[in-house]
């Protein structure tokens, strides 16, 4: 695109006003002429206020008069500007499309650069706030230069197609209980978190969920701020390649053997495996902006889009909005909001873990009150699962996963038993165990619920929930309460 003259800017002035996709992204400051700036500001406000009706010359004169600018911008000035609109038809539509968009982007870049420089000059820079100022400028440059001409009007409630749930199509997590609680599995744009105490296996759970994601054919990114990349590869590799974790370091010394194992894994897979890429950041060094930029660049270079993103973990991420704050509630709240915004913008499923407060350490059960900064996280996540593992459970090689918060299905305060094979760092669902409804007594008394949630009497099968054929072997056993006592014996 060559240099745009002042006369051509007048042509652009009219063309932009008549095209909503350009109008919404154009600021008055983009015009180099002050007259065009002021009059565009008035015309844009009128056009947006009155359902994309561009003001006529007479309306423009009245608007200028009402704002007390008639002495500054006389009738001759406005008439001259509107006369150029008659010449708009002489410009080829393709030429306008090819030049107006790039002109807006360039003028926007110039505007953002000037704004960034002004911010830096007016900020009192010192050692304490230097990092915050730099991060704010980085965000300004990355977010405000990202112009999208595809304006989204939203959806019409009275259009039947708006009610289709296509964007909420589910993909299996690989674990039936998780899928049941999520009404069929992961959905794009969601933020899902697991809660666990120190050394409860939060990273182990994330690595198992990532392994299941790959086995389900989903392109997967694993971002670690706690463990080294090699440890993540070792845990997932031990799980998927069936190599004892204690022997994994020795195993990797034979690269030909590793290559053969990986090839056999792909060849023997029931369905094509998804891709898996692991990225490491030092603790507290990466913000949501850093991770988003990194993953988008990875997608560009790799040539495919990630489906599921696992982040280990939210509590040791950097809050770019307030990097020096000591308010942990505000930190988690803002990071969680940014993670969910990232998930929605990029249509990723984002799965992370968070730490319990002291009350949840080594507990035989978890409650909402065990979430550190509970309200901050609970107000943002779509799903919150608790990792229940006291010392006795760990010794028995078992976990319980408890559904603590749920936006989409009615399985809050239920839990399910899982087993862990420490030799291969592998967690599997105990398919013979009944889902335990921790609220059954309350629901039975208050809501007249005869059966616990997840029992045979009110739920045929997880496969019918996610659209497959019923499988009676998926959820088995009699109806029992949380003590293991049978609720409806055969001799009733």
C-alpha positions as CSV (number, residue, x, y, z in Angstrom):
1,X,0.0,0.0,0.0
2,X,1.4,3.4,-1.1
3,X,1.1,6.6,0.8
4,X,-2.5,7.7,1.3
5,X,-3.1,11.4,0.5
6,X,-5.4,13.7,2.5
7,X,-7.9,13.5,-0.3
8,X,-8.0,9.7,-0.2
9,X,-8.4,9.8,3.6
10,X,-11.7,11.7,2.9
11,X,-12.8,8.8,0.6
12,X,-11.8,6.4,3.4
13,X,-13.8,8.5,5.9
14,X,-17.1,7.9,4.0
15,X,-16.3,4.2,3.1
16,X,-15.5,3.3,6.8
17,X,-18.7,4.9,8.0
18,X,-20.8,2.7,5.6
19,X,-19.0,-0.5,6.6
20,X,-19.7,-1.7,10.2
21,X,-16.8,-4.1,10.3
22,X,-14.3,-1.2,9.7
23,X,-16.3,1.4,11.7
24,X,-16.0,-0.6,14.9
25,X,-12.2,-0.8,14.7
26,X,-11.5,2.8,13.5
27,X,-10.6,5.6,16.0
28,X,-10.8,9.3,15.1
29,X,-7.1,9.5,15.8
30,X,-6.2,7.5,12.8
31,X,-7.0,10.4,10.5
32,X,-4.0,12.8,10.0
33,X,-6.3,15.8,9.4
34,X,-7.8,17.3,12.6
35,X,-11.0,18.3,10.7
36,X,-11.6,14.6,9.7
37,X,-10.8,13.5,13.2
38,X,-13.4,15.7,14.9
39,X,-16.1,15.1,12.3
40,X,-15.5,11.4,12.2
41,X,-15.9,11.3,16.0
42,X,-19.3,12.9,15.6
43,X,-20.4,10.9,12.6
44,X,-19.3,7.5,14.2
45,X,-21.2,8.2,17.4
46,X,-24.4,9.0,15.4
47,X,-24.0,5.9,13.1
48,X,-23.5,3.5,16.0
49,X,-26.3,5.0,18.0
50,X,-28.9,4.9,15.2
51,X,-28.4,1.3,13.9
52,X,-25.7,2.0,11.3
53,X,-27.5,5.0,9.8
54,X,-24.8,7.4,8.5
55,X,-25.7,11.0,9.0
56,X,-26.6,13.0,5.9
57,X,-25.0,16.4,5.2
58,X,-27.9,18.2,6.8
59,X,-27.9,16.0,9.9
60,X,-24.1,16.5,10.1
61,X,-24.6,20.3,10.1
62,X,-27.2,20.0,12.9
63,X,-24.9,17.7,14.9
64,X,-22.0,20.2,14.6
65,X,-24.3,23.0,15.6
66,X,-25.6,21.2,18.7
67,X,-22.0,20.5,19.8
68,X,-21.2,24.3,19.4
69,X,-18.6,23.7,16.6
70,X,-20.3,25.5,13.8
71,X,-17.9,28.4,13.9
72,X,-15.0,26.1,13.7
73,X,-16.4,23.9,11.0
74,X,-18.6,25.9,8.8
75,X,-21.2,24.8,6.3
76,X,-18.7,25.1,3.5
77,X,-16.3,22.7,5.2
78,X,-19.0,20.1,5.7
79,X,-20.3,20.5,2.2
80,X,-16.8,20.1,0.8
81,X,-16.4,16.9,2.8
82,X,-19.7,15.5,1.6
83,X,-19.0,16.3,-2.0
84,X,-16.2,13.8,-2.0
85,X,-18.7,11.1,-1.1
86,X,-20.1,11.5,-4.7
87,X,-16.6,10.3,-5.9
88,X,-16.7,7.1,-3.8
89,X,-18.4,5.2,-6.6
90,X,-15.4,5.9,-8.9
91,X,-13.2,3.7,-6.6
92,X,-13.1,0.0,-7.3
93,X,-14.5,-2.0,-4.4
94,X,-11.5,-4.4,-4.6
95,X,-9.1,-1.5,-4.3
96,X,-10.9,-0.1,-1.3
97,X,-10.9,-3.5,0.4
98,X,-7.2,-4.0,-0.3
99,X,-6.3,-0.5,1.0
100,X,-8.7,0.5,3.8
101,X,-7.9,-2.5,6.1
102,X,-4.1,-2.1,5.9
103,X,-4.5,1.6,6.4
104,X,-6.5,1.0,9.6
105,X,-3.9,-1.4,10.8
106,X,-1.0,0.9,10.1
107,X,-2.7,3.9,11.7
108,X,-3.6,1.8,14.7
109,X,0.0,0.7,15.1
110,X,1.2,4.3,14.9
111,X,-1.5,5.2,17.5
112,X,-0.5,2.4,19.9
113,X,3.2,3.1,19.6
114,X,2.6,6.8,20.5
115,X,0.3,5.8,23.3
116,X,3.0,3.4,24.7
117,X,5.7,6.0,24.5
118,X,3.4,8.5,26.3
119,X,2.6,6.0,29.0
120,X,6.3,5.3,29.5
121,X,7.2,9.0,29.7
122,X,4.4,9.8,32.2
123,X,5.2,6.8,34.4
124,X,7.5,7.3,37.3
125,X,10.0,4.6,36.5
126,X,11.9,3.0,39.3
127,X,13.3,-0.4,40.3
128,X,10.1,-1.4,42.0
129,X,7.7,-0.8,39.1
130,X,9.9,-1.3,36.1
131,X,8.7,-4.9,35.6
132,X,5.0,-3.8,35.8
133,X,5.5,-0.9,33.3
134,X,7.3,-3.2,30.8
135,X,4.5,-5.8,31.2
136,X,1.8,-3.2,30.6
137,X,3.5,-1.9,27.5
138,X,4.0,-5.5,26.2
139,X,0.3,-6.2,26.7
140,X,-0.7,-2.8,25.1
141,X,1.3,-3.7,22.0
142,X,0.1,-7.3,21.8
143,X,-3.6,-6.7,22.5
144,X,-4.4,-3.3,21.0
145,X,-2.6,-4.1,17.7
146,X,-4.7,-7.3,17.2
147,X,-7.5,-5.9,15.0
148,X,-10.2,-8.2,13.8
149,X,-12.5,-6.9,11.1
150,X,-14.9,-9.8,11.6
151,X,-17.3,-8.0,13.9
152,X,-19.5,-10.5,15.8
153,X,-23.0,-9.1,16.2
154,X,-24.0,-12.0,18.5
155,X,-26.8,-14.5,18.1
156,X,-30.5,-14.0,17.7
157,X,-32.5,-15.9,20.4
158,X,-35.5,-16.2,18.1
159,X,-33.4,-17.9,15.4
160,X,-33.7,-21.7,16.0
161,X,-30.1,-22.3,14.8
162,X,-28.9,-20.1,17.7
163,X,-30.0,-22.8,20.1
164,X,-27.8,-25.6,18.5
165,X,-25.1,-26.7,21.0
166,X,-22.4,-27.2,18.3
167,X,-19.8,-25.1,20.1
168,X,-20.4,-27.1,23.3
169,X,-19.6,-30.4,21.5
170,X,-17.9,-32.7,24.0
171,X,-14.6,-34.6,23.7
172,X,-13.9,-37.4,26.2
173,X,-11.4,-36.8,28.9
174,X,-10.6,-40.6,28.9
175,X,-12.2,-41.0,32.4
176,X,-15.9,-41.9,32.5
177,X,-16.5,-40.1,35.9
178,X,-15.0,-36.9,34.6
179,X,-17.1,-37.2,31.4
180,X,-20.3,-37.8,33.4
181,X,-19.7,-34.7,35.6
182,X,-19.0,-32.6,32.5
183,X,-22.0,-33.9,30.7
184,X,-20.0,-35.8,28.1
185,X,-16.4,-34.4,28.4
186,X,-14.4,-31.3,27.7
187,X,-15.9,-28.5,25.7
188,X,-14.0,-25.7,23.9
189,X,-13.5,-22.5,25.8
190,X,-13.8,-24.1,29.3
191,X,-11.6,-23.7,32.3
192,X,-11.3,-26.8,34.5
193,X,-9.4,-27.1,37.7
194,X,-8.3,-29.8,40.1
195,X,-7.8,-29.1,43.8
196,X,-5.2,-30.9,45.9
197,X,-3.0,-30.5,48.9
198,X,0.8,-30.4,48.8
199,X,2.3,-33.7,47.5
200,X,-1.2,-35.0,46.8
201,X,-0.4,-35.8,43.2
202,X,-1.6,-32.7,41.4
203,X,1.1,-32.9,38.7
204,X,0.6,-36.7,38.5
205,X,-3.1,-36.2,37.8
206,X,-2.3,-33.5,35.1
207,X,0.2,-35.8,33.4
208,X,-2.4,-38.6,33.4
209,X,-5.1,-36.3,32.0
210,X,-2.6,-35.2,29.3
211,X,-1.8,-38.8,28.4
212,X,-5.6,-39.6,28.1
213,X,-6.0,-36.5,26.0
214,X,-3.3,-37.8,23.5
215,X,-4.9,-41.2,23.5
216,X,-8.3,-39.6,22.7
217,X,-6.7,-38.1,19.6
218,X,-6.5,-34.5,20.9
219,X,-3.6,-32.2,20.2
220,X,-2.2,-31.4,23.6
221,X,0.0,-28.8,25.2
222,X,1.5,-29.3,28.7
223,X,2.9,-26.1,30.3
224,X,4.9,-26.7,33.5
225,X,6.0,-24.1,35.9
226,X,6.9,-26.6,38.6
227,X,8.6,-29.6,37.0
228,X,11.3,-29.9,34.4
229,X,10.2,-30.9,30.9
230,X,12.2,-34.1,31.3
231,X,10.2,-35.2,34.3
232,X,6.9,-34.5,32.6
233,X,8.1,-36.6,29.6
234,X,9.2,-39.3,32.0
235,X,5.9,-39.5,33.8
236,X,3.8,-39.5,30.6
237,X,6.3,-41.8,28.9
238,X,6.3,-44.4,31.7
239,X,2.5,-44.4,31.6
240,X,2.0,-44.7,27.8
241,X,5.1,-46.7,26.9
242,X,4.7,-49.1,29.8
243,X,8.3,-48.5,31.1
244,X,8.8,-48.6,34.9
245,X,9.4,-45.1,36.1
246,X,12.5,-46.2,38.1
247,X,14.1,-47.6,34.9
248,X,13.1,-44.7,32.6
249,X,16.3,-42.8,32.7
250,X,18.3,-45.9,31.7
251,X,15.7,-46.7,29.1
252,X,16.1,-43.3,27.4
253,X,19.8,-43.8,26.9
254,X,19.0,-46.2,24.1
255,X,17.4,-43.8,21.6
256,X,16.7,-46.5,19.0
257,X,14.7,-48.4,21.6
258,X,12.8,-45.3,22.5
259,X,12.0,-44.6,18.8
260,X,10.8,-48.2,18.3
261,X,8.6,-47.9,21.4
262,X,7.1,-44.6,20.2
263,X,6.4,-46.0,16.8
264,X,4.7,-49.1,18.2
265,X,2.6,-46.9,20.4
266,X,1.3,-45.1,17.4
267,X,0.8,-48.3,15.3
268,X,-1.0,-50.2,18.0
269,X,-3.3,-47.3,19.0
270,X,-7.0,-47.9,18.6
271,X,-7.4,-44.4,17.1
272,X,-4.8,-41.9,15.8
273,X,-3.0,-40.3,18.7
274,X,-3.0,-36.6,19.2
275,X,0.2,-34.6,19.3
276,X,1.9,-33.6,22.6
277,X,4.3,-30.7,23.3
278,X,5.7,-29.9,26.7
279,X,6.9,-26.4,27.5
280,X,8.8,-25.3,30.7
281,X,8.8,-21.9,32.4
282,X,10.5,-21.0,35.7
283,X,8.1,-20.7,38.6
284,X,6.3,-17.3,38.8
285,X,7.9,-16.2,35.6
286,X,5.1,-16.7,33.1
287,X,1.8,-14.8,32.9
288,X,-1.3,-15.9,30.9
289,X,-0.1,-13.5,28.2
290,X,3.3,-15.2,28.0
291,X,1.7,-18.7,27.8
292,X,-0.8,-17.6,25.2
293,X,1.8,-15.9,23.0
294,X,4.1,-19.0,23.3
295,X,1.3,-21.5,22.4
296,X,0.0,-19.4,19.5
297,X,3.5,-19.2,18.1
298,X,3.9,-23.0,18.6
299,X,0.6,-23.6,16.7
300,X,1.9,-21.4,13.8
301,X,5.2,-23.3,13.6
302,X,3.7,-26.8,14.1
303,X,0.9,-26.2,11.7
304,X,-2.0,-27.5,13.9
305,X,-4.2,-26.2,16.6
306,X,-4.1,-27.4,20.2
307,X,-7.3,-28.8,21.6
308,X,-6.4,-29.2,25.3
309,X,-3.9,-27.1,27.3
310,X,-2.7,-28.4,30.7
311,X,-1.0,-25.8,33.0
312,X,0.9,-26.9,36.1
313,X,-0.2,-24.8,38.0
314,X,-2.2,-21.6,38.5
315,X,-0.8,-20.7,42.0
316,X,2.7,-20.3,40.7
317,X,1.8,-18.3,37.6
318,X,2.6,-14.6,37.3
319,X,-0.1,-12.0,37.5
320,X,0.8,-9.5,34.8
321,X,-1.9,-7.1,35.9
322,X,-0.5,-6.7,39.4
323,X,2.9,-8.4,39.5
324,X,3.8,-7.0,42.9
325,X,0.6,-7.5,44.7
326,X,0.7,-9.6,48.0
327,X,-3.1,-10.1,47.8
328,X,-3.4,-13.8,47.0
329,X,-7.1,-13.6,46.5
330,X,-6.8,-10.9,43.9
331,X,-3.9,-12.7,42.2
332,X,-5.8,-16.0,41.8
333,X,-9.0,-14.2,40.7
334,X,-7.2,-12.2,38.0
335,X,-5.2,-15.2,36.7
336,X,-8.3,-17.4,36.7
337,X,-10.2,-14.7,34.7
338,X,-7.3,-14.4,32.2
339,X,-7.1,-18.2,31.8
340,X,-10.8,-18.5,31.1
341,X,-10.6,-15.5,28.6
342,X,-7.7,-17.2,26.9
343,X,-9.6,-20.5,26.7
344,X,-12.6,-18.7,25.1
345,X,-10.6,-16.6,22.7
346,X,-8.5,-19.5,21.4
347,X,-11.2,-22.2,21.8
348,X,-8.9,-24.3,23.9
349,X,-9.8,-26.5,26.9
350,X,-7.6,-25.2,29.7
351,X,-7.0,-27.6,32.6
352,X,-5.0,-26.6,35.7
353,X,-4.5,-27.5,39.3
354,X,-4.7,-25.4,42.5
355,X,-3.6,-25.9,46.1
356,X,-5.8,-26.4,49.2
357,X,-5.6,-24.4,52.3
358,X,-4.4,-26.0,55.5
359,X,-7.7,-27.6,56.2
360,X,-7.5,-29.7,53.1
361,X,-4.0,-31.2,53.7
362,X,-4.1,-35.0,54.1
363,X,-7.9,-34.9,54.5
364,X,-10.0,-37.9,53.9
365,X,-12.5,-35.7,52.1
366,X,-12.5,-32.2,50.6
367,X,-15.1,-29.4,50.7
368,X,-15.5,-26.1,48.9
369,X,-14.1,-24.4,52.1
370,X,-10.8,-26.2,51.5
371,X,-10.0,-24.2,48.4
372,X,-7.4,-21.5,49.0
373,X,-8.8,-18.2,47.8
374,X,-12.0,-20.2,47.2
375,X,-14.4,-17.5,46.0
376,X,-11.9,-16.1,43.6
377,X,-11.5,-19.5,41.8
378,X,-15.1,-20.8,42.2
379,X,-16.6,-17.7,40.5
380,X,-14.5,-18.3,37.4
381,X,-13.9,-22.1,36.7
382,X,-16.4,-24.2,34.9
383,X,-15.5,-27.3,36.8
384,X,-13.7,-27.9,40.0
385,X,-12.6,-31.5,41.0
386,X,-11.0,-32.4,44.3
387,X,-8.1,-34.8,44.6
388,X,-8.8,-36.8,47.8
389,X,-5.8,-38.8,49.1
390,X,-5.0,-39.2,52.8
391,X,-1.9,-41.2,53.8
392,X,-4.0,-44.4,54.2
393,X,-5.4,-44.0,50.7
394,X,-1.9,-43.5,49.2
395,X,-0.7,-46.6,51.0
396,X,-3.5,-48.5,49.4
397,X,-2.8,-47.1,46.0
398,X,-6.1,-45.2,45.6
399,X,-7.5,-41.8,45.0
400,X,-11.0,-40.4,45.2
401,X,-12.0,-37.6,42.7
402,X,-14.8,-35.4,44.1
403,X,-16.9,-33.0,42.0
404,X,-16.9,-29.8,44.0
405,X,-18.3,-27.2,41.6
406,X,-20.1,-27.8,38.3
407,X,-21.6,-25.4,35.8
408,X,-23.2,-28.0,33.5
409,X,-24.5,-31.1,35.3
410,X,-25.9,-32.1,38.6
411,X,-23.1,-34.2,40.1
412,X,-21.7,-31.7,42.7
413,X,-20.6,-33.4,45.9
414,X,-20.3,-36.9,44.4
415,X,-17.0,-38.8,44.2
416,X,-15.5,-41.9,42.5
417,X,-12.6,-44.2,43.4
418,X,-9.5,-44.4,41.2
419,X,-6.4,-46.6,41.5
420,X,-2.8,-45.6,41.0
421,X,0.0,-47.9,39.8
422,X,3.1,-46.1,41.2
423,X,5.4,-48.3,39.1
424,X,4.1,-46.7,35.9
425,X,2.8,-43.4,37.3
426,X,-0.6,-44.5,35.9
427,X,-4.0,-43.6,37.3
428,X,-7.1,-45.6,36.2
429,X,-10.7,-45.4,37.2
430,X,-12.1,-48.2,39.3
431,X,-14.9,-49.4,37.1
432,X,-16.3,-51.7,39.7
433,X,-16.7,-48.9,42.3
434,X,-20.0,-47.1,42.7
435,X,-20.2,-43.3,42.5
436,X,-20.7,-42.1,46.0
437,X,-23.4,-39.4,46.5
438,X,-22.2,-37.5,49.5
439,X,-25.5,-35.5,49.6
440,X,-27.9,-38.5,49.2
441,X,-29.3,-38.2,52.8
442,X,-30.1,-34.5,52.2
443,X,-31.5,-35.1,48.8
444,X,-33.5,-38.0,50.0
445,X,-35.1,-36.1,52.8
446,X,-35.5,-32.7,51.0
447,X,-36.0,-33.7,47.4
448,X,-37.5,-37.2,47.8
449,X,-34.7,-38.7,45.7
450,X,-35.0,-42.5,46.0
451,X,-31.6,-43.3,44.4
452,X,-28.2,-41.7,44.9
453,X,-26.9,-39.9,41.8
454,X,-24.8,-42.2,39.6
455,X,-26.7,-45.3,40.7
456,X,-28.1,-47.9,38.3
457,X,-31.6,-46.8,39.2
458,X,-31.3,-43.3,37.8
459,X,-28.4,-43.5,35.3
460,X,-28.1,-46.2,32.6
461,X,-24.5,-45.6,31.5
462,X,-21.9,-43.0,30.9
463,X,-21.9,-44.1,27.2
464,X,-25.5,-43.1,26.8
465,X,-24.6,-39.7,28.2
466,X,-21.9,-39.1,25.6
467,X,-23.8,-40.5,22.7
468,X,-22.6,-44.1,22.5
469,X,-24.4,-47.4,23.0
470,X,-25.4,-48.4,26.6
471,X,-22.8,-50.5,28.3
472,X,-24.0,-52.2,31.5
473,X,-20.5,-53.0,32.5
474,X,-19.5,-49.4,32.8
475,X,-21.2,-48.6,36.1
476,X,-22.0,-51.7,38.2
477,X,-22.8,-52.7,41.7
478,X,-25.8,-52.2,43.9
479,X,-27.1,-48.9,45.3
480,X,-25.1,-48.1,48.4
481,X,-24.7,-45.2,50.6
482,X,-21.4,-43.5,51.5
483,X,-20.8,-46.0,54.3
484,X,-21.1,-49.0,51.9
485,X,-24.5,-50.1,53.2
486,X,-26.9,-51.4,50.5
487,X,-29.9,-49.0,50.2
488,X,-32.3,-51.3,48.4
489,X,-31.5,-55.0,49.3
490,X,-33.0,-57.7,47.1
491,X,-35.3,-58.9,49.8
492,X,-37.1,-55.6,50.2
